[in-house]
Amino acid sequence: MTSYPTNVSNSQWQVISKHLDIQRSRKYDLREVVNAILYLVKTGCQWRMLPSDFPGWKIVYYYFSAWKKSSIIEQIHEALVERTRKVSGRNEEPSVGIIDAQSVKNTLVSSEDKGFDAGKKIKGIKRHIIVDTMGLILAVVIQSAYVQDRDGAFDVIGKLFENWKKVIKIFADGGYAGKLIEKVKAIFNVEIEIIKRNELHTFKILPKRWIVERTFSWIDTNRRNSKHYERLNETSVAMVHLSAIRIMLNRF
């Protein structure tokens, strides 16, 4: 077995393996495949540059692609969110969300969606996420960087309610004000509360808003997310989920 800081421990593997078919006899150990994927997410290396003591990169990529398409990565992520909340003494289902978007530079690799964020002067994509009050990701959508926050919010809120039905309030900044509030209330029956700055050009930690900013910082500690390297949006979403999985596993 390989020995890297990103490898899952025995207790962590017990949590993940519940969602994988580990009973079937295979040439390659699925635990080593998971270790290879988490190594790539943390270090940001290319698939072909995975260390040779892992299974071959084509094998690792095959399982990553299969788990992505079958939503297994997303299922593991959701199960860990529920487990993390329960361990912290909270209800498994959150009732409050916090929304924000992060514009990320694109590499030279052509991606499914990319554009120019004129406000932040960034050419690339936008990660739109909703987190709970612990900073755990509840929903993530990848959009072009040129999409305004209030225009892109509806998609990520729709994604939120695919899996988390009990959210009744979402905190947001001033960029989400306007007709979006009424539209979301009418369709999803959820309230959007806008938290505004009282003093312009003055640094101040805003209630609830800092939580989602901290989550973006957590995601960025995994170098695969330092820029947008992926061709497909669903691959980029999977990388965000895997980063969140690493963060939650390390809490146990």
Backbone hydrogen bonds in HBPLUS format (Angstrom, degrees):
<---DONOR---> <-ACCEPTOR-->    atom                        ^
c    i                          cat <-CA-CA->   ^        H-A-AA   ^      H-
h    n   atom  resd res      DA  || num        DHA   H-A  angle D-A-AA Bond
n    s   type  num  typ     dist DA aas  dist angle  dist       angle   num
A0007-ASN N   A0004-TYR O   2.99 MM   3  5.45 165.7  2.01 118.6 123.3     1
A0013-TRP N   A0009-SER O   2.84 MM   4  6.03 154.6  1.91 151.4 158.6     2
A0014-GLN N   A0010-ASN O   3.08 MM   4  6.33 146.6  2.19 142.4 150.8     3
A0015-VAL N   A0012-GLN O   3.15 MM   3  5.27 126.1  2.46  96.9 110.0     4
A0016-ILE N   A0012-GLN O   3.13 MM   4  6.51 161.9  2.17 151.3 155.5     5
A0017-SER N   A0013-TRP O   2.78 MM   4  5.71 169.9  1.79 157.1 160.5     6
A0019-HIS N   A0016-ILE O   3.02 MM   3  5.94 166.6  2.04 129.3 132.8     7
A0020-LEU N   A0017-SER O   3.08 MM   3  5.04 165.0  2.10 106.7 111.4     8
A0022-ILE N   A0020-LEU O   3.07 MM   2  5.70 120.9  2.43 108.1  92.0     9
A0032-GLU N   A0029-ASP O   3.04 MM   3  5.40 125.7  2.34 105.0 117.8    10
A0033-VAL N   A0029-ASP O   3.18 MM   4  6.61 144.5  2.32 143.0 153.4    11
A0034-VAL N   A0030-LEU O   2.92 MM   4  6.22 160.4  1.96 151.9 155.6    12
A0035-ASN N   A0031-ARG O   2.93 MM   4  6.17 156.2  1.99 143.6 150.7    13
A0036-ALA N   A0032-GLU O   2.96 MM   4  6.14 150.9  2.05 139.8 146.9    14
A0037-ILE N   A0033-VAL O   3.03 MM   4  6.36 156.5  2.08 150.1 156.0    15
A0038-LEU N   A0034-VAL O   2.98 MM   4  6.22 166.3  2.00 156.8 160.0    16
A0039-TYR N   A0035-ASN O   2.90 MM   4  6.05 145.9  2.02 141.9 151.8    17
A0040-LEU N   A0036-ALA O   3.02 MM   4  6.28 156.5  2.08 147.3 152.6    18
A0041-VAL N   A0037-ILE O   3.00 MM   4  6.30 158.3  2.05 149.5 155.4    19
A0042-LYS N   A0038-LEU O   3.03 MM   4  6.14 161.8  2.07 145.8 150.2    20
A0043-THR N   A0039-TYR O   2.93 MM   4  6.00 170.2  1.94 155.0 158.1    21
A0044-GLY N   A0040-LEU O   2.78 MM   4  5.32 146.2  1.89 139.0 147.5    22
A0224-ARG N   A0041-VAL O   3.15 MM 183  5.01 161.8  2.18 155.4 150.0    23
A0223-ARG N   A0042-LYS O   3.09 MM 181  5.47 150.9  2.18 129.6 121.8    24
A0049-MET N   A0046-GLN O   2.96 MM   3  5.10 145.5  2.08 103.0 113.9    25
A0050-LEU N   A0047-TRP O   3.30 MM   3  5.74 163.3  2.33 117.5 117.1    26
A0054-PHE N   A0051-PRO O   3.19 MM   3  5.96 168.3  2.20 120.6 124.1    27
A0059-ILE N   A0056-GLY O   2.96 MM   3  5.39 125.1  2.27 109.7 123.3    28
A0060-VAL N   A0056-GLY O   3.08 MM   4  6.44 160.7  2.12 153.8 159.7    29
A0061-TYR N   A0057-TRP O   2.81 MM   4  5.96 164.2  1.83 150.8 155.3    30
A0062-TYR N   A0058-LYS O   2.94 MM   4  6.00 147.2  2.04 135.9 145.1    31
A0063-TYR N   A0059-ILE O   3.15 MM   4  6.48 161.7  2.18 153.2 155.6    32
A0064-PHE N   A0060-VAL O   2.96 MM   4  6.22 163.3  1.99 151.4 156.8    33
A0065-SER N   A0061-TYR O   2.85 MM   4  5.96 167.4  1.86 153.0 155.9    34
A0066-ALA N   A0062-TYR O   2.95 MM   4  6.14 158.4  1.99 147.2 153.6    35
A0067-TRP N   A0063-TYR O   2.83 MM   4  5.97 166.8  1.85 155.7 159.0    36
A0068-LYS N   A0064-PHE O   2.90 MM   4  6.00 147.5  2.00 145.0 154.6    37
A0069-LYS N   A0065-SER O   2.99 MM   4  6.15 167.2  2.00 150.2 152.9    38
A0070-SER N   A0066-ALA O   3.03 MM   4  6.12 149.4  2.12 144.9 153.1    39
A0072-ILE N   A0067-TRP O   2.90 MM   5  4.94 128.5  2.17 146.1 154.9    40
A0071-SER N   A0068-LYS O   3.20 MM   3  5.19 159.8  2.24 103.6 108.7    41
A0075-GLN N   A0071-SER O   2.91 MM   4  6.14 150.6  2.00 145.4 154.1    42
A0076-ILE N   A0072-ILE O   2.90 MM   4  6.16 159.6  1.95 154.1 158.2    43
A0077-HIS N   A0073-ILE O   3.04 MM   4  6.24 159.0  2.08 145.0 151.2    44
A0078-GLU N   A0074-GLU O   2.94 MM   4  6.21 161.1  1.98 151.0 155.1    45
A0079-ALA N   A0075-GLN O   2.97 MM   4  6.16 161.4  2.00 149.8 154.9    46
A0080-LEU N   A0076-ILE O   2.98 MM   4  6.19 151.7  2.07 148.6 156.0    47
A0081-VAL N   A0077-HIS O   2.99 MM   4  6.28 147.2  2.10 146.9 156.2    48
A0082-GLU N   A0078-GLU O   3.09 MM   4  6.39 164.2  2.11 152.4 155.1    49
A0083-ARG N   A0079-ALA O   2.95 MM   4  6.16 158.1  2.00 143.0 149.7    50
A0084-THR N   A0080-LEU O   2.79 MM   4  5.85 163.3  1.82 147.7 152.4    51
A0085-ARG N   A0081-VAL O   2.99 MM   4  6.14 161.1  2.02 149.7 154.8    52
A0086-LYS N   A0082-GLU O   2.96 MM   4  6.11 157.1  2.02 145.9 152.6    53
A0087-VAL N   A0083-ARG O   2.91 MM   4  6.10 163.8  1.93 154.1 157.9    54
A0088-SER N   A0084-THR O   3.15 MM   4  6.28 141.0  2.31 136.9 146.8    55
A0090-ARG N   A0085-ARG O   2.88 MM   5  5.16 160.6  1.91 154.8 150.5    56
A0089-GLY N   A0086-LYS O   2.96 MM   3  5.13 159.9  2.00 110.4 114.4    57
A0168-ILE N   A0095-SER O   2.81 MM  73  5.57 163.1  1.84 140.9 138.6    58
A0097-GLY N   A0169-LYS O   2.91 MM  72  6.35 156.7  1.96 151.2 159.0    59
A0171-PHE N   A0097-GLY O   2.83 MM  74  6.32 156.1  1.89 151.9 152.7    60
A0098-ILE N   A0131-VAL O   2.79 MM  33  5.26 139.2  1.96 145.7 156.8    61
A0131-VAL N   A0098-ILE O   2.91 MM  33  5.26 157.7  1.96 144.1 148.4    62
A0099-ILE N   A0171-PHE O   3.04 MM  72  6.35 165.3  2.06 178.8 176.0    63
A0100-ASP N   A0129-ILE O   3.15 MM  29  5.84 155.1  2.22 160.8 164.3    64
A0129-ILE N   A0100-ASP O   3.00 MM  29  5.84 164.1  2.03 173.8 178.5    65
A0102-GLN N   A0127-ARG O   2.82 MM  25  5.08 150.1  1.91 137.4 147.5    66
A0127-ARG N   A0102-GLN O   2.78 MM  25  5.08 163.9  1.81 150.7 149.1    67
A0104-VAL N   A0125-ILE O   2.80 MM  21  5.46 167.7  1.81 158.8 162.1    68
A0125-ILE N   A0104-VAL O   3.05 MM  21  5.46 145.4  2.17 155.2 159.4    69
A0228-HIS N   A0105-LYS O   2.84 MM 123  6.05 161.9  1.87 165.5 167.0    70
A0106-ASN N   A0123-LYS O   3.04 MM  17  6.33 155.4  2.11 149.5 143.0    71
A0107-THR N   A0228-HIS O   3.28 MM 121  6.18 152.7  2.36 156.8 148.7    72
A0112-GLU N   A0231-ARG O   2.71 MM 119  5.75 131.9  1.94 146.0 156.7    73
A0115-GLY N   A0124-GLY O   2.80 MM   9  5.34 151.6  1.88 141.9 149.4    74
A0124-GLY N   A0115-GLY O   2.73 MM   9  5.34 148.6  1.82 161.9 167.6    75
A0117-ASP N   A0122-ILE O   2.73 MM   5  5.15 173.7  1.74 160.4 159.5    76
A0121-LYS N   A0117-ASP O   2.73 MM   4  5.49 117.8  2.11 146.2 163.5    77
A0122-ILE N   A0117-ASP O   3.24 MM   5  5.15 147.4  2.35 132.0 138.5    78
A0145-ALA N   A0124-GLY O   3.25 MM  21  5.56 155.2  2.31 132.6 125.2    79
A0126-LYS N   A0143-GLN O   2.65 MM  17  5.06 158.0  1.70 148.6 148.9    80
A0143-GLN N   A0126-LYS O   2.94 MM  17  5.06 163.7  1.97 148.2 153.4    81
A0128-HIS N   A0141-VAL O   2.91 MM  13  5.22 173.4  1.92 166.0 165.8    82
A0141-VAL N   A0128-HIS O   2.90 MM  13  5.22 152.6  1.97 148.7 157.6    83
A0130-ILE N   A0139-ALA O   2.98 MM   9  5.24 147.7  2.09 145.8 147.2    84
A0138-LEU N   A0130-ILE O   2.73 MM   8  5.55 171.1  1.74 158.1 159.2    85
A0139-ALA N   A0130-ILE O   3.29 MM   9  5.24 149.5  2.39 142.1 142.5    86
A0132-ASP N   A0136-LEU O   2.95 MM   4  5.49 146.3  2.06 141.6 151.0    87
A0135-GLY N   A0132-ASP O   3.01 MM   3  5.29 159.0  2.06 110.3 117.1    88
A0147-VAL N   A0144-SER O   3.14 MM   3  5.73 163.2  2.17 117.4 122.4    89
A0151-ASP N   A0148-GLN O   3.01 MM   3  5.20 127.9  2.30 101.5 115.9    90
A0152-GLY N   A0148-GLN O   2.92 MM   4  6.18 149.6  2.02 156.9 166.3    91
A0153-ALA N   A0149-ASP O   2.94 MM   4  5.89 126.3  2.24 146.1 159.2    92
A0157-ILE N   A0153-ALA O   2.96 MM   4  6.16 155.4  2.02 157.5 165.1    93
A0158-GLY N   A0154-PHE O   2.95 MM   4  6.10 152.0  2.03 142.2 149.9    94
A0159-LYS N   A0155-ASP O   2.98 MM   4  6.27 149.5  2.08 141.8 150.2    95
A0160-LEU N   A0156-VAL O   2.93 MM   4  6.14 146.5  2.04 138.3 147.3    96
A0161-PHE N   A0157-ILE O   3.21 MM   4  6.54 154.1  2.28 148.5 152.4    97
A0162-GLU N   A0159-LYS O   3.17 MM   3  5.31 157.8  2.22 104.5 111.2    98
A0163-ASN N   A0160-LEU O   3.29 MM   3  6.05 151.1  2.38 115.7 121.0    99
A0164-TRP N   A0160-LEU O   2.95 MM   4  5.88 161.1  1.98 157.1 162.4   100
A0191-GLU N   A0168-ILE O   3.07 MM  23  6.26 170.8  2.08 138.7 135.8   101
A0170-ILE N   A0191-GLU O   2.75 MM  21  6.17 153.1  1.82 162.8 169.8   102
A0193-GLU N   A0170-ILE O   2.86 MM  23  6.19 156.1  1.92 149.3 157.4   103
A0172-ALA N   A0193-GLU O   2.97 MM  21  6.15 151.9  2.05 158.0 156.0   104
A0195-ILE N   A0172-ALA O   2.79 MM  23  6.09 163.8  1.81 167.4 171.9   105
A0176-TYR N   A0173-ASP O   3.14 MM   3  6.10 172.5  2.15 129.6 131.3   106
A0177-ALA N   A0174-GLY O   3.22 MM   3  5.39 169.5  2.23 112.6 113.9   107
A0181-ILE N   A0178-GLY O   3.30 MM   3  6.17 146.4  2.42 121.3 125.5   108
A0183-LYS N   A0179-LYS O   3.08 MM   4  6.31 164.4  2.10 156.9 161.9   109
A0184-VAL N   A0180-LEU O   2.90 MM   4  6.01 167.4  1.91 159.2 161.2   110
A0185-LYS N   A0181-ILE O   3.09 MM   4  6.19 156.0  2.15 142.4 149.4   111
A0186-ALA N   A0182-GLU O   2.95 MM   4  6.10 153.8  2.02 146.7 153.4   112
A0187-ILE N   A0183-LYS O   3.07 MM   4  6.24 157.5  2.12 149.2 154.6   113
A0188-PHE N   A0184-VAL O   2.83 MM   4  5.48 155.4  1.89 143.2 151.4   114
A0189-ASN N   A0185-LYS O   3.04 MM   4  4.40 130.0  2.29 109.3 118.6   115
A0211-ILE N   A0208-LYS O   3.11 MM   3  5.61 148.2  2.21 112.6 121.3   116
A0214-ARG N   A0210-TRP O   2.96 MM   4  6.14 149.8  2.05 144.9 152.5   117
A0215-THR N   A0211-ILE O   3.15 MM   4  6.49 145.8  2.27 139.7 148.8   118
A0216-PHE N   A0212-VAL O   3.16 MM   4  6.52 153.2  2.23 146.2 151.8   119
A0217-SER N   A0213-GLU O   3.18 MM   4  6.54 149.0  2.29 141.0 149.3   120
A0218-TRP N   A0214-ARG O   2.93 MM   4  6.33 150.3  2.02 147.5 155.9   121
A0219-ILE N   A0215-THR O   2.94 MM   4  6.25 163.0  1.97 155.3 159.0   122
A0220-ASP N   A0216-PHE O   2.99 MM   4  6.21 156.7  2.05 146.1 152.2   123
A0221-THR N   A0218-TRP O   3.16 MM   3  5.44 148.4  2.27 104.2 113.3   124
A0222-ASN N   A0219-ILE O   3.08 MM   3  5.82 162.9  2.11 118.4 123.9   125
A0225-ASN N   A0222-ASN O   2.85 MM   3  5.85 166.2  1.87 133.8 138.1   126
A0226-SER N   A0223-ARG O   3.05 MM   3  4.90 166.6  2.06 103.9 108.1   127
A0235-THR N   A0232-LEU O   3.18 MM   3  5.32 130.2  2.45  98.3 111.0   128
A0236-SER N   A0232-LEU O   3.22 MM   4  6.61 154.2  2.29 146.9 153.6   129
A0237-VAL N   A0233-ASN O   2.91 MM   4  6.25 154.6  1.98 153.2 160.6   130
A0238-ALA N   A0234-GLU O   3.05 MM   4  6.19 153.7  2.12 136.1 142.9   131
A0239-MET N   A0235-THR O   3.00 MM   4  6.31 148.5  2.10 145.4 153.7   132
A0240-VAL N   A0236-SER O   3.11 MM   4  6.44 148.9  2.21 144.5 152.2   133
A0241-HIS N   A0237-VAL O   2.94 MM   4  6.29 159.8  1.98 151.6 157.4   134
A0242-LEU N   A0238-ALA O   2.83 MM   4  6.07 157.1  1.88 149.1 155.5   135
A0243-SER N   A0239-MET O   2.99 MM   4  6.15 150.3  2.08 139.2 147.0   136
A0244-ALA N   A0240-VAL O   2.98 MM   4  6.27 157.5  2.04 149.1 155.0   137
A0245-ILE N   A0241-HIS O   2.80 MM   4  6.07 147.6  1.90 146.3 156.5   138
A0246-ARG N   A0242-LEU O   3.00 MM   4  6.25 158.8  2.04 148.0 152.0   139
A0247-ILE N   A0243-SER O   3.12 MM   4  6.42 158.4  2.17 145.9 151.5   140
A0248-MET N   A0244-ALA O   2.95 MM   4  6.22 163.4  1.98 152.0 155.9   141
A0249-LEU N   A0245-ILE O   2.87 MM   4  6.01 162.9  1.90 155.6 160.5   142
A0250-ASN N   A0246-ARG O   3.11 MM   4  6.24 152.1  2.19 145.7 152.2   143
A0251-ARG N   A0248-MET O   3.04 MM   3  5.26 154.8  2.10 106.0 114.1   144
A0252-PHE N   A0249-LEU O   3.13 MM   3  5.60 154.4  2.20 111.1 118.2   145
